[in-house]
């Protein structure tokens, strides 16, 4: 019984190690499979020693390998240096001087296709005293349970500043949920115009997006925006890894909000981000006097986004009919 359990644990541990080695394999074609081959050989030797009853040497090899793997894993550090994809090349940073928010590296791309776009990173200034609204945007590209979450801050002058917690992809990388468990991607925080960061999802990547006006108070909205800026500054100074469960577009935002409302409850919908709108609704965080079904139906902005012409006011058009935007927007929380 004990031997069988030990072999099962050894097998499961080896699966984890082999996946970690796969996602961190050397670039050299000659050396690419050497770590995996070495671990496989080690596993065969350990199992052989156990099969012939040589348990002390087998245990010694296991302990030695565990120490090496732990040291290697702990030694992996996000560097913030790579040949990044153009849309992830920068991390937004900023500073707050009184009521004035000064941002650097705000993304403002003009997208014609996934590979045809104008690269533009701007400096922006916002008056924090004129923050009016805070919106949540859920963008779906596959299963209902998974969505990308963006938070958009609306100002009195009609501008919207949208923050997104993203995988910082290298130019040749593609997203892998499995790779996100193994320090395969770094984390990034980007602020952008909606005409860029929302439109690229609805119009270029053909995702399905829903916009909800939240009921955050004016003070809470400002505190959340300042928390985003602080987190982005920290990330720019000290890069870190994305993690599929613990450091993603939803959990990072949840931690920022918990600084404002420490009693926010944990919930499975924080990990099944496609249902995050239902979580916020259950906490009375969305517009009152509507069912969740009504909020989703009226908050679906996909078709409006695709019908907006380049000369139109993108942010205004996608909010047509969204609860809370039926008339002129009032202060945050109304």
N, C-alpha and C positions, 0 to 999 in steps of 0.2 A: 504493500500500500504506500509506504513512505517513498520507496524507490520510484514507483509509478508517478507519484505527485512531483518528485524531484525532476524526473525526466520531462513531465509536462511543463513545469516552470522553466526548465532549461530551453525547451523548444519555443515557448512563448517569448522568452527573453531574447532568443536568437532571431526570431522574426523581427522584433523591434530593432535589434542591432543591424540586421541586414537591410531593413528599410532606411534606417538612419545613414548607413554607409552608401546606399544607393543614391539618396538625395544629396550626399556630400562626396560623391565619387570624383576622383581627379579628372581634370580636363584632358590630360594626355590619353590618347586611345590605347597606348601601350600599357599604361598603368591603371586604366579605368576600372577593371574588374579585379585587380590584385587584392584590395581590402576584403571584398566579398569572398574571393577564393580562399584567402588566408583564414577568415572566420569559419568558413565551411570545413576546411581541413581541421581546424582546432576542434570543431564540434564532433567530427568523426573520431578524432583521437580520444576525446573525453568520453564519448559513448562506448568506444572500444574498451577503455580502461574500466569503466563501470560494468561492462558485460563480463569481464574476466575477474571481477571482484577486486580490482585495484582502486579502492575508493579514496584512500589518502592522496595519491597523485592526481586523481581526477578532481578532487575537491581543491587541491592546490592550483591546478590549471584554471579552474573556475574563478577562484578568488583573484588570481593574477589578472585574468581577462577582465573581470568586473572593475578592478582598480584602473586598468588602462582605459576602459570605455568611459568610466566616470570622469577621469582626468581629461580625456579627449572632448567629451561632451561639454563639460564646464568651460573648457578652453575656447569653445566656439563663440565668437563675439561678433555682433553686427558691426560693420565697418562704415557704412554710409558711403561707400565708394564702389562704383560699378559703372558699366556702360548702360545707364538707365534708359528705359523707354522714354520718349520725349515728354509724355504727359505726366510722368513720375520723376522727371529730372530734378525737380526742386521740392523743397519743403517750405510751406508758408511760415513766415516768422513775423513778429510784430512787437510793438511796444505801446503802452497806454500812458498818455500824458494828460492828466486831468480828465476832461470829457472827450479827448481826441484819441482815436485809435488809428495808429499808423501801421500799415501792413506792407510787407515786402513779399515778392514772389506769389502774387495772386494770379492764378491761371485764367487766361482769357483766350483760349484757342477758338478758331473758326474751323469747324469740322465739315468736310465734304464727303469723306469716307474714312474708313479705319486707317488708311495709309496716306490720305491726301488731306492735309490740314495746315493752317497757319499757326506757327508757334509764337506765342506771346505771353510773357510774364510781366505783370504790371506792379507798380506801387500804388496803394490806395490809402485814402484817409476817410474815416467815418466819424460822425458825431454820435457818441454813445447816448447822449441825452435824447436823440431822435430815433432810437430803436422803437419800432412799433409792434412787430409781430415775430413769432418764432414758429416755424413750420417743420413738420417731419415728412420726409419723402421716402417711400418704400419702392424699390425698383426690383422687379422680378425678371429672371432670365431662364428659369427652369422650374424645379419643383416648388409647389406652393409654400412649403415650409421654410424656404430660404429666400432672403431678399437682401439687397444692399440698402443700408440706411444712411440718409443724408439729413443734415439739419440746416435750415435756411433762415437767415435773419433778415427781416424787412425793415427798411428805414423810411423816414418821412419823405425823403426826396424820390421815392419810388425804386431805389436800388435794392437788390437782394444779394446778400453775401452767403454763399453756401459752403459749409465745411463737410469734408468727407474723410473718413479714416480708411485708408486703402492699403492693399498689398503694393509694395514698391517693386515693381517688376523690372528685371533687367531686360534689355532690348530683345533678347532671344527667348525669354521665358514665357510660359503660359501658366495660367492658374491651375493649381492642384490642391484640392481640399486636404488630401492625404499629406502632401508635402508641407502643408501648414502646421502639421504636428511635429515636424522634424527640423525646425530652424532653416527652412529652405528659402523663405522670403523675409525681407525686412518690412518694417511698418512705415507708413507715411501718412502725414496729415496735410491735406491740400485745401485751400480756400479758393473759390472760383465764382465766376458769374454763372447764373442758371443757364444762360444761353449756351454755355460750354458744358458744364458738368452734368446737367440734367438732359439737355438736348442730345449729347453724345450717346446717352443710354437709350433714350426713346427713339431717336431718329437714325442713329448710325448702328448701334448694337442691337436694335429692335427688342429692347426690353419693355416691360409693362410697368408703368409707374403710377403711384397713388400719392396725392398730396393732402395733408391734414394740417389745419391750423390748430395749434395747441393752445392751452389755457395758462401757460406760464405767466406769472406776474411780470411786471416791468423790471423789478429788481432781480428776479430769478433769471429772466432772459439775459440781462446784462451780465450777471454772474456766470451764466453758462458760456456766453461768448468770451468773456475774459478767461475762463477755464480752458476753452479751446486754444486760445492764443498761448497761454502758459504751457499747455501740453505740447503744442507744436514747437515752441521755442526749446523746450526740454528735449524733444525728439531730435531736433536739428543739432543740438549740442551733444547728445548722447544717443546714438542710433540704437534701436532695439529690434527684436524679431517680431514678426506677425505670428500669431498662433490661432489656429482654426477655432478653438474654444475659448481661450482666455484673453486674447488680445486681438479683437477683430472690430468690425465697424459698429457692432452693437455693444459689446462689453466695455469698450473704451468709453463710449458715450455714457453708459450706465454708471461707470465709476465717476465721471465728471458730474453727473446729476446727483450722485449720492453725496457729493461734497455739499450740495445745496440742501438736499433732503435726505439726511442720513438714514431715515426709516424706510426708504424704498425697499420693497420686498424682493427677494430673489424669486425667480419664476422660470419654468422651462422655456417660456417664450423669449427669454433673453438669448437663448442658444438657437431656438427655432425662429430666426429673425423674421420670417415671413408672417408670423403671427404677433409681431411686436405691436402692431396697431391695436390689436385686441387687448394686449396688456396695458397700454396707455389708456385705452377707453375704459377698462375696468377700474383704473385709478382716477377716473373723471378728468383725464388730461386732455380730452378732445372737446369739440363743440357740444354743448348741451342740447337737449330736445331733438336729437336725431338717434336713430338706431345705428349700430355698427354697419349694418347692411347699407343704409342710406349714405353714411359717410364714405363708404368704399365706392358706391356707385357714383356719387357726385364728385368724389375726390380723384377719380380715375382721369389722369391728365394725358394719357398716351396719345389719343387721337387729336386732341387740341394741339399738343406739341408738334405732331407731324404735319398739321395743317397751317401752322404759323409760318408766314413768309419772313425772309431775312429782315425786311424793313419794319416788321411789326414789333410791338413790345412783347417779347416772349414771356416774361414773368407775369405781366398783366393778363395775357391771353390764356395761359394755362390755368389761371385761378378763376376764370369765368365759371360761376355756378358752384364753386367750392364753398361749403358751409363756413361762415365766418368772413367770407369775401363777397357776400351777396350785395353789400353796399360798400361805401368807402371804409377801408380798414380803420378800426379804432385802435387805442392803445393795447399793448400786450395784456392778455387776460380777459378782455371783453368778449 
